[in-house]
Amino acid sequence: MVFVYSARRMRQARLAFSSPEMMARLGLGKGSRKFAAGSILIMVSAILAVTALVRPLGPPAGAQEVPVSMDVIVALDISDSMLVPDGGARSRSTGDRLSAAKEFIKKLVDDAPGDRFGLVLFSGDSIISCPPTLDHATYLDFLSDADVTKQDLPGTAIGAALITAATKFRKSGLPRAIVVITDGENTYGPDPAVAAKDAASAGLKVYTVGVGTARGGRIPEGIDFFGQPKYKKDRFRQVVVSSLREGALKTIAEAGGGRYFYSQDTGAAGSLARVLSPKAARKSKEKFAGAEEYGPWFALASALALIAAMII
């Protein structure tokens, strides 16, 4: 259909400036070679354009084997309390807890280039956002996309997140660890300490990272009719104040055989990275390389075919 439509449009355009007899003498008539060649080029251009939109990939470019230390599953809290603006308290930042948590994870990934990172997002429920991967750029893209709108259920269930991180990923034979990043407020679900102990029994160490402050703050909930900020209230219509529960996070880490870190401590991400990737850790090998995209080349070929059709 594209071929017929394009050919008809080209013929009509030429007839607007010349007669059928003149076109025949110039070799541009319906049965001429130029007409056929132009039509074929237009059809080829359309096929190449569609192929470019599919974004074909070539074989892995520069595949190489790289050492892998361990699988690190980061369980990131995306509940409403992570919107409290006390995430960067010690750095005098006005950023919320979720932003501070993401910055910590980015530093952790940078400081542990040999670890594969996976991502679990949790609130009242937990979801797998990214399986363990050495493609840290892609991993950070998933991390950037994480926000409170990804919640399946309201509330915070740290225990459920630990169970997901410990059981829902395929075993790779590498050492595994779970890093839970949260303010420590647990509203329901399995006991986090029990879940951490079960994870440790299965061979995973559990580390916790706290965000926020003990003083805490109000949970934003949009703005009212007059443009004033609204804050979350409990069933008694009292404004909810959310605070960092360091004691609970230390208990979880101790039950999981790991350690507790505070996100705003200087060098905390680097210290955790060194704990996760000790020099004595067993090494494994895995092929890792990106694949070259051929889409741009098909797009260029499509444009050249269309220009050639216009010139003929």
N, C-alpha and C positions, 0 to 999 in steps of 0.2 A: 504493500500500500504506500509506503514511504517512497519507493522507487517510482511508482506511477504518478503520485502527487507531485513529486519534485520535477519529473520530466514534463508534466503538463504545465507546471508553473513556469519552467524555463522556456517552453515553447510559446506560452502566452506573452511572456515578457519580450521575446524577440519579435513576435508578430506586431507588437505595439509600435515598433520602429521600422518594420519592413514588411513587404508582401510575401506570401508563400513562394512566389516565383523567384524573388530575390534571395530568399533563404536557400532555395534549392540550388541556385547558381553558386552560392557561397559554401555549399556543402553542409548546411545547417538544417536541412529538412528532417522530417520525422524518421526517415530511413537512412540517414547519413551516418558515416562513421563518427563524426564529431559529436553528433547528438547521442549516439550510443555510448561513446566513451565518457561524455559528461554525465550521463545518467548512471553509468556504472560507478563512476567516482563518487557521486552523491550517495549511492547505496553503500559503498565501502566506507565512506565517512561516517554514515549513521551506525554501521556495525561496530566500527572502531570506537565511537563515542559511547555506545552502550557497554562495550567491553571495559572501557576506562572507568565507567561508573561502578562496575563490579569490583574494582580494585584488586586485580590479580597479583599474586605474590610469587616471587621466584624462589629458588632453593635457598637455604640458609647461607648468608653471606659471611665468609670468614669464620666458619664454625671452629671453635676451639674448646678444649677441656679446661675447666676452671675448678679450683678446690672449693668444696662446700663444707662448712663446719657443722651446722645444725639447722633444724627447722625451728623458727620462732613464730609462734602464733600470738599476735597482738589482739587482745579483746578490748575494744574501745567503747566506752560508755557514751551513748548518744541520747540519754534521757533529758528531760526538760531542765533538770538542775545543772546540766553542763552549760547552760546559757547564762548562768550567774557571772557577772563581770568582775570576778576576783581571781581569774586564772593566772594573771601575770603580776601578782601582788609584790613579789620581791624585786621584780624588774620595773616596778612602777608603771606597768602597762595597764591599759583599760580593757584589754582583750578578755573574752569570756574563757571559761574553763575548757571548752572544746577546742578553741584556737590554741590555747596553751598546750593541750594534749597533742595536737597535730604537730606543733613545733618540736615537742619532745621526741615524737616518733621519727620525724625527719632527721633529727640529730642522731638518733639511735641507728637508723638505717645507714647514714653516712659513716658512722663509726664502726659499723659491722659489715663491711663489703662482702665477706665470705659467708654470710648467713642467708638462708632463704626465709623470706618473711611472708606470713599469711595474715589475713585480717578478718576478724569477727566483730560485727557491730551488735550492740545489745542495749536494750532498754528493759521493758517488761518481758520481752522475748529476745532471742538472738538469731542472727542470720550470718551466713558465710558470705563475705563480700569479695574476698580474693584468696585463692589457694596459695600455699607456699610457693614462692618464685624467686629466682635470682634476678629477674628483670625488675630492678628497683625503680626504674622510671615509671613503668606501668603500675607498679604497686603504689607509688606516690600519687598517681592519677586517681586510683580508687580511694585513697586516703583523702584527697582533696574533695572528692565527691560526697564524703560522709557528712551528714548533718542530721538534725533532729527530725526532719521530714521522712527519714528512712525508718522511723519507728513502726513496728508492727503492733505493739501494745504499749500503753503508757506505764510508768513506774520504772523500777530498777530491779533486775533479777541477776545479781552477780553470780550466784550459784549455777543458774542455767547457762550463763555464758561460759563458765569454766567447763561444764559438761560438754557443751558444743565444741569448744576448742580442744578438749581432750579426746573426743570420740568420733567426731564427724570428718576428720581428715584421714586420707589414706597414709598408712605408715610407709616410710621411705627407707628405714634402716639407719637413719641418722639420729643423733641425740635430739631430743625435743624439749622445748620450754614454752611456757605460757606467760605472757606479760599482760597484766590487767591494769588498764589506765582508767581511773574513775575518781570520784570524790568520796567514795566509800559508803554512800547512803544506799542501803539495801531495803527495799520495801516489801518484797515477798519472793516466793520461790524456794528452791532447795537451800539449805544452810551453806553459805560460801566456804566456811572452814572445812566442813565435811567434804564438799566437792573438791576442794584443794587437796585434802588428804588422799582422796580416792585417785586424783590425778597423779600425785606423787607415788602412790602404790603401783600405778601403771607405768612408771618410769619418766614422768614429766615433772620438772621443777616449775613452781609457780612463783612469779615475781609480781609485786604490786607497785604501782606508781600513783601517788596522790596528786590531785590538782585542786586548787581552791585554797581557802584559808579556814582556820578554826572559827574565826569570827563569822564567816559566811556572808550571805547576802540574799536579797529577794530574787525570786525566779520571774523573769520578764514573761509577760503574756499578752503582748501586743499593745495597742493604744485604744483609748476610749473615744467616745463621740466627739469630745472636745480636744482630741489630739494629745491627751496626757497619757503617760505610760501606765499600763495595768500590770498587776503582779498576781501570781498564783495564790489562791486562798484555800484553806482547808474547809472541812464540812461545817465548822463553826464560824465561817466567814472571817477567819483571822489570816493575815498575810503570812505565807510560809517562808521561813528563813532556812536556807540550805547551807550546811557547813561541811568542811572536810572532816572525815572520820578516820584519823590516822591510826587510832587504836585498833579499829576493825580491820584496816588494811594490813597492819603488822601481824595481826592474828592469822589472817588468810595466808600471808607469805610464810609465816612460821609453820603452819599446817602443811603447806605445799613444799617445804624444804628449800624455800628461796629467801629473798630479802625484800625489804621495803625501801623505796626511793621516793624522794619528794621532787616533783618536776621542776621546781624553781631553785633547787640547790645548784650551785655552780659545779659544772662537770658531772652532773648526775647521769646524763645520757651516756657519756663516755665511760663512766664507771660501770654502768649496767652492760654496755657493749663488751667491756673487758671480761666481765663475769660470764657472759653468754658465749664468748669466743676465746677461751683460754688457749695459750699456745700448745698445751698438751692435748687438746681436743682431737678426737679421731677425725681424719680427713676422708672425704669421699670425692669422686670425680664425676662431673656431669657435663654434657655438651650444652653449650649455651651460646646462641647467636641469633641475631635478628634476621629477618628475610627482607630482601629488596622488593620494593613496590614497583610494579610495571605499569600501573595506571597512568602516570604522567606521560609515559612514552606512547601509549595508545591514544591519549588525548592529543598529543602533538601530531601524530600520524593522521588522526581524524581531521584536524585543522588544515594540514597540508593537502589532504585529498579534496577537501571542500574548496580550498583556494584554487587548486588545479582545475576543478570542475567549472569554477567561475571564469577562469582564464580561457578555457577551450571555447 
